Amino acid sequence: MARKKPTSRAATGTAAQMKSPARKSVANKTAAKSAARKTIKTKDRKKLKARALPAAKPRPRPKQRIAISHHREEDFKADGLRTYAQYRDLGVAEASHGLAQAHVIRLIGPCNPAEVSKLHFHDVEFQMVYVLKGWIKTYMEGQGETLMKEGSAWTQPPRIKHLVMDYSDDVELLEVILPAEFKTVELAT
């Protein structure tokens, strides 16, 4: 015959309390309230979902058009970002409705480092530069100093800190930037 294990009074009292009708009633009420809260939350969520507006679809960009630009000396203007440069707009910003910008930049020599060597960044999504003529020496954060010659190209990640260190008197660059309108932030050195 198996022997019964002795139980302590505390264990016996707790088991008896759990079985009492009053205890069961409180436990049932708590469970009922919890279930009711879950039901209300679920109903409220369904109502909110039903009332929610459909997700906004991105507005389609206006149709891009062809941009053709032929070289003319009179198209170089000193009205761009840099005071020591002339820009020839290639018509991309207008044709793409602001999606991108492309221009030829002619830096005016001789280079004056006090004017051109200012650390800055552009708040852009994409920037690419191609050296058409001459050379340019740049500094880019994480890359260091780089000499770019005719035929060299580089991209600059968004918001990378950089500066122009030096350039030849005849340098011309092709620059493509997205979007066409952007902010340039000059940093204290």
C-alpha positions as CSV (number, residue, x, y, z in Angstrom):
1,M,0.0,0.0,0.0
2,A,1.3,3.4,-1.0
3,R,2.0,5.9,1.8
4,K,0.6,9.4,1.6
5,K,3.1,12.2,1.7
6,P,2.5,14.5,4.6
7,T,1.3,18.0,3.6
8,S,2.0,21.1,5.4
9,R,-0.8,23.2,6.9
10,A,0.1,26.1,4.6
11,A,-0.2,23.9,1.5
12,T,-3.5,22.5,2.8
13,G,-4.8,25.9,3.5
14,T,-3.8,27.3,0.1
15,A,-5.4,24.3,-1.7
16,A,-8.6,24.8,0.3
17,Q,-8.6,28.5,-0.4
18,M,-8.3,27.8,-4.1
19,K,-11.2,25.5,-4.0
20,S,-13.5,27.9,-2.1
21,P,-16.5,29.3,-4.0
22,A,-15.5,32.9,-3.2
23,R,-12.0,32.4,-4.8
24,K,-13.6,30.8,-7.9
25,S,-16.0,33.7,-8.3
26,V,-13.2,36.3,-8.2
27,A,-11.1,34.3,-10.7
28,N,-14.1,34.0,-13.0
29,K,-14.8,37.7,-12.8
30,T,-11.2,38.6,-13.6
31,A,-11.1,36.2,-16.6
32,A,-14.4,37.7,-17.8
33,K,-13.1,41.3,-17.6
34,S,-9.9,40.3,-19.5
35,A,-11.9,38.6,-22.2
36,A,-14.2,41.6,-22.5
37,R,-11.2,44.0,-22.8
38,K,-9.8,41.8,-25.6
39,T,-13.1,41.8,-27.4
40,I,-13.5,45.6,-27.2
41,K,-9.9,46.1,-28.4
42,T,-10.5,43.8,-31.3
43,K,-13.8,45.6,-32.2
44,D,-12.1,49.0,-31.9
45,R,-9.2,47.9,-34.1
46,K,-11.6,46.6,-36.8
47,K,-13.6,49.9,-36.6
48,L,-10.3,51.9,-37.0
49,K,-9.2,49.8,-39.9
50,A,-12.6,50.2,-41.6
51,R,-12.4,54.0,-41.1
52,A,-8.8,54.3,-42.2
53,L,-8.1,56.0,-45.5
54,P,-6.5,53.9,-48.2
55,A,-2.7,54.3,-48.4
56,A,-1.8,57.3,-50.5
57,K,-0.4,56.2,-53.9
58,P,2.7,58.1,-55.0
59,R,1.8,60.8,-57.4
60,P,3.1,60.0,-60.9
61,R,5.8,62.3,-62.1
62,P,5.0,64.3,-65.1
63,K,6.2,62.7,-68.3
64,Q,9.8,63.5,-69.0
65,R,10.8,65.1,-72.3
66,I,13.9,65.1,-74.4
67,A,16.6,67.6,-73.6
68,I,19.1,68.5,-76.2
69,S,22.0,70.9,-75.5
70,H,24.7,71.9,-78.0
71,H,27.9,73.6,-76.9
72,R,27.8,77.4,-77.1
73,E,30.3,79.6,-75.2
74,E,27.5,82.1,-74.3
75,D,25.7,79.4,-72.3
76,F,28.3,79.4,-69.6
77,K,26.9,81.6,-66.7
78,A,28.4,82.6,-63.4
79,D,25.1,82.1,-61.6
80,G,25.6,78.8,-59.9
81,L,26.6,77.4,-56.5
82,R,30.3,78.4,-56.7
83,T,31.5,82.0,-57.2
84,Y,34.7,80.7,-58.9
85,A,32.8,78.7,-61.5
86,Q,30.7,79.1,-64.7
87,Y,27.9,76.7,-65.4
88,R,26.4,75.5,-68.6
89,D,22.9,74.1,-67.9
90,L,22.1,71.0,-70.0
91,G,18.3,71.3,-69.7
92,V,17.9,68.1,-67.7
93,A,16.2,69.7,-64.7
94,E,13.5,71.2,-66.8
95,A,13.0,68.1,-69.0
96,S,12.9,65.8,-65.9
97,H,10.6,68.1,-63.9
98,G,13.2,68.4,-61.1
99,L,14.2,64.7,-61.0
100,A,17.8,65.5,-61.9
101,Q,20.2,68.2,-62.8
102,A,23.1,68.1,-65.2
103,H,25.6,70.8,-66.1
104,V,29.1,71.5,-67.3
105,I,31.2,73.3,-64.8
106,R,34.2,75.4,-65.8
107,L,36.3,76.3,-62.8
108,I,38.0,79.7,-63.2
109,G,41.7,79.7,-62.7
110,P,44.1,80.2,-61.1
111,C,42.8,78.2,-58.1
112,N,42.6,80.2,-54.9
113,P,42.6,77.6,-52.0
114,A,41.4,80.3,-49.5
115,E,38.2,80.6,-51.6
116,V,37.6,77.1,-52.9
117,S,38.8,74.8,-50.1
118,K,35.8,74.9,-47.8
119,L,34.5,71.7,-46.3
120,H,30.8,71.2,-47.2
121,F,28.2,68.6,-48.2
122,H,25.2,68.5,-50.5
123,D,21.8,67.2,-49.3
124,V,21.3,65.0,-52.4
125,E,20.3,61.5,-53.3
126,F,23.0,61.1,-56.0
127,Q,25.9,63.0,-57.4
128,M,28.4,62.1,-60.1
129,V,31.2,64.1,-61.6
130,Y,33.2,63.4,-64.8
131,V,36.3,65.4,-65.8
132,L,36.0,66.5,-69.4
133,K,39.2,68.6,-69.5
134,G,42.1,69.4,-67.2
135,W,42.4,68.0,-63.6
136,I,41.0,68.6,-60.1
137,K,42.3,67.5,-56.7
138,T,39.6,66.8,-54.1
139,Y,39.2,65.6,-50.6
140,M,36.3,63.3,-49.6
141,E,35.6,62.1,-46.1
142,G,36.7,58.4,-45.8
143,Q,38.6,58.6,-49.2
144,G,41.2,61.3,-48.5
145,E,42.8,63.3,-51.3
146,T,42.3,62.2,-54.9
147,L,43.6,63.7,-58.1
148,M,41.1,63.4,-61.0
149,K,42.3,63.9,-64.6
150,E,40.6,64.1,-67.9
151,G,38.4,61.0,-68.3
152,S,38.2,60.4,-64.5
153,A,34.8,60.0,-62.9
154,W,33.5,59.7,-59.4
155,T,30.3,59.5,-57.4
156,Q,29.8,61.1,-54.0
157,P,27.4,59.4,-51.5
158,P,24.7,61.6,-50.1
159,R,25.9,64.2,-47.5
160,I,29.6,63.2,-47.8
161,K,31.9,65.9,-46.5
162,H,34.2,67.1,-49.2
163,L,36.2,70.0,-50.6
164,V,38.1,71.1,-53.7
165,M,41.8,71.4,-53.0
166,D,43.2,72.5,-56.4
167,Y,42.5,72.5,-60.1
168,S,44.0,73.3,-63.5
169,D,43.2,76.6,-65.2
170,D,41.4,74.7,-68.0
171,V,39.3,72.2,-65.9
172,E,35.8,71.4,-67.1
173,L,33.5,68.9,-65.3
174,L,30.2,67.3,-66.1
175,E,28.1,67.0,-62.9
176,V,24.8,65.0,-62.6
177,I,22.8,65.4,-59.4
178,L,19.5,64.1,-58.1
179,P,17.3,65.9,-57.3
180,A,17.7,69.1,-59.3
181,E,17.0,71.3,-56.2
182,F,19.2,70.6,-53.2
183,K,20.7,72.3,-50.2
184,T,24.5,72.8,-49.7
185,V,25.8,73.1,-46.1
186,E,29.2,74.7,-45.5
187,L,31.0,73.4,-42.4
188,A,33.4,75.2,-40.2
189,T,36.9,73.9,-40.5
